[in-house]
Amino acid sequence: MKLLLTGVSGLLGINFAQEMMREHEIIGVDRGKLIHAPFKVLRHDLLEAGALDSILDAAQPEWLINCAALADLDACENNPELAKRLNTDFPRQLARACKERNIALIHISTDAVFDGEKDGFYTEDDKPNPLAVYAKTKVDGEWAVLTENPGAAVARVN
């Protein structure tokens, strides 16, 4: 199976790629931080106009796993517009493009959408209560993905 991974140079993305490349064809998307990779890497700025269409047309994946995010909490607080663009707006565009092309989508979110006040483990039925810019943009991104592409999956990881 051909998998396209956005955010492949991040901790989650690179580990996911290395694990999955044993059984699947991996194509990563990276701005240029990843110098050597044992899989194909497309160099793009995901927020650049036209980049998404170019990436999807070049890769033609069966599945897309979106690991891309502005996850630096301080950077999100200092630049909430950039956080919104990468964590909310881009996932919306991605979900729409995947739906149009019949590409299965998994969008990676975060357990930071919860406030941490619950005793015990959170479940899918628990209501998010994001406390900071990062968490707010991520929960908005979840909503955007599922609104644009109800067949997509959202995974809240820590």
C-alpha positions as CSV (number, residue, x, y, z in Angstrom):
1,M,0.0,0.0,0.0
2,K,1.2,3.5,-0.8
3,L,1.2,5.8,2.3
4,L,1.8,9.6,2.2
5,L,3.0,11.1,5.5
6,T,2.9,14.8,6.1
7,G,5.2,16.0,8.9
8,V,7.5,13.2,8.3
9,S,10.5,14.9,9.9
10,G,8.8,15.2,13.2
11,L,9.1,12.7,16.0
12,L,5.8,10.9,15.3
13,G,6.2,11.1,11.5
14,I,9.7,9.7,11.2
15,N,9.0,6.9,13.7
16,F,5.8,6.0,11.9
17,A,7.5,6.0,8.5
18,Q,10.3,3.8,9.7
19,E,7.9,1.3,11.2
20,M,5.6,1.2,8.3
21,M,8.2,1.1,5.5
22,R,8.7,-2.5,6.2
23,E,5.4,-3.4,4.7
24,H,4.3,-0.3,2.8
25,E,5.6,2.2,0.2
26,I,6.2,5.4,2.2
27,I,6.3,8.9,0.7
28,G,7.1,11.7,3.1
29,V,6.5,15.4,2.8
30,D,9.1,17.7,4.4
31,R,10.1,21.3,4.2
32,G,13.8,20.4,4.0
33,K,14.8,19.4,7.5
34,L,15.1,15.7,6.6
35,I,18.5,15.2,4.8
36,H,18.7,11.4,4.4
37,A,15.7,9.2,4.5
38,P,15.3,5.5,3.5
39,F,12.0,6.4,1.7
40,K,11.0,8.9,-0.9
41,V,10.6,12.5,0.3
42,L,8.8,15.3,-1.4
43,R,10.1,18.8,-0.5
44,H,7.2,21.2,0.0
45,D,6.0,23.9,2.4
46,L,2.5,22.7,3.1
47,L,1.2,26.2,3.5
48,E,2.4,27.4,0.1
49,A,-0.4,28.0,-2.4
50,G,-0.8,25.0,-4.7
51,A,1.5,22.7,-2.7
52,L,-1.2,20.3,-1.6
53,D,-2.5,19.6,-5.1
54,S,1.1,19.2,-6.4
55,I,1.9,16.8,-3.6
56,L,-1.3,14.6,-4.0
57,D,-0.9,14.6,-7.8
58,A,2.7,13.5,-7.6
59,A,2.3,10.9,-4.9
60,Q,-1.1,9.5,-5.7
61,P,-1.3,7.7,-2.4
62,E,-3.9,5.2,-1.2
63,W,-3.7,6.6,2.3
64,L,-2.6,9.9,3.8
65,I,-1.5,10.2,7.4
66,N,-1.4,13.8,8.5
67,C,1.3,14.2,11.2
68,A,2.0,17.9,10.3
69,A,1.4,20.4,13.0
70,L,2.7,23.4,14.8
71,A,3.3,21.6,18.1
72,D,5.7,24.0,19.8
73,L,3.4,25.4,22.6
74,D,5.3,28.6,22.9
75,A,5.3,29.1,19.1
76,C,1.5,28.6,19.1
77,E,1.0,31.2,21.8
78,N,3.4,33.7,20.1
79,N,1.9,33.2,16.7
80,P,-1.7,32.0,17.0
81,E,-2.4,32.8,13.3
82,L,0.3,30.4,12.1
83,A,-1.0,27.8,14.6
84,K,-4.5,28.2,13.1
85,R,-3.2,27.9,9.5
86,L,-1.2,24.7,10.1
87,N,-3.4,23.0,12.8
88,T,-6.9,24.0,11.6
89,D,-6.9,25.4,8.1
90,F,-4.5,23.0,6.5
91,P,-6.2,19.9,7.8
92,R,-9.5,21.2,6.4
93,Q,-8.0,21.6,3.0
94,L,-6.3,18.2,3.3
95,A,-9.6,16.5,4.2
96,R,-11.4,18.1,1.3
97,A,-8.7,17.2,-1.2
98,C,-8.5,13.6,0.0
99,K,-12.3,13.2,-0.2
100,E,-12.2,14.6,-3.8
101,R,-9.5,12.1,-4.8
102,N,-10.8,9.2,-2.8
103,I,-7.7,9.0,-0.6
104,A,-8.2,7.5,2.9
105,L,-7.2,10.0,5.6
106,I,-6.0,9.7,9.1
107,H,-5.5,13.0,10.9
108,I,-3.3,13.0,14.0
109,S,-4.5,15.2,16.8
110,T,-3.6,15.3,20.5
111,D,-4.8,14.4,23.9
112,A,-4.1,18.0,24.8
113,V,-7.6,18.8,23.6
114,F,-8.6,17.7,27.2
115,D,-8.0,19.9,30.2
116,G,-6.6,17.1,32.4
117,E,-9.1,17.5,35.1
118,K,-10.8,14.1,34.8
119,D,-9.9,11.3,37.2
120,G,-9.0,8.3,35.0
121,F,-8.7,7.9,31.3
122,Y,-10.4,10.0,28.7
123,T,-12.6,8.3,26.1
124,E,-13.9,9.3,22.7
125,D,-17.1,10.3,24.3
126,D,-15.5,12.9,26.6
127,K,-16.0,16.5,25.6
128,P,-12.7,18.4,24.7
129,N,-11.9,21.4,26.8
130,P,-8.7,22.9,25.2
131,L,-6.9,25.4,27.4
132,A,-4.2,26.9,25.1
133,V,-3.8,28.0,21.5
134,Y,-2.2,24.7,20.4
135,A,-5.0,22.6,21.9
136,K,-7.7,24.9,20.6
137,T,-6.3,24.8,17.0
138,K,-6.0,21.1,17.2
139,V,-9.6,20.5,18.3
140,D,-10.8,22.9,15.6
141,G,-8.7,20.9,13.1
142,E,-10.4,17.7,14.2
143,W,-13.8,19.3,13.6
144,A,-12.7,20.7,10.2
145,V,-11.4,17.3,9.1
146,L,-14.6,15.4,10.1
147,T,-16.9,18.1,8.7
148,E,-15.1,18.1,5.3
149,N,-14.5,14.4,5.1
150,P,-16.8,12.3,7.4
151,G,-15.0,9.1,6.3
152,A,-11.7,10.4,7.7
153,A,-10.3,9.1,11.0
154,V,-8.9,11.3,13.8
155,A,-6.4,9.9,16.3
156,R,-5.8,11.7,19.5
157,V,-2.3,10.8,20.6
158,N,-0.1,12.0,23.4
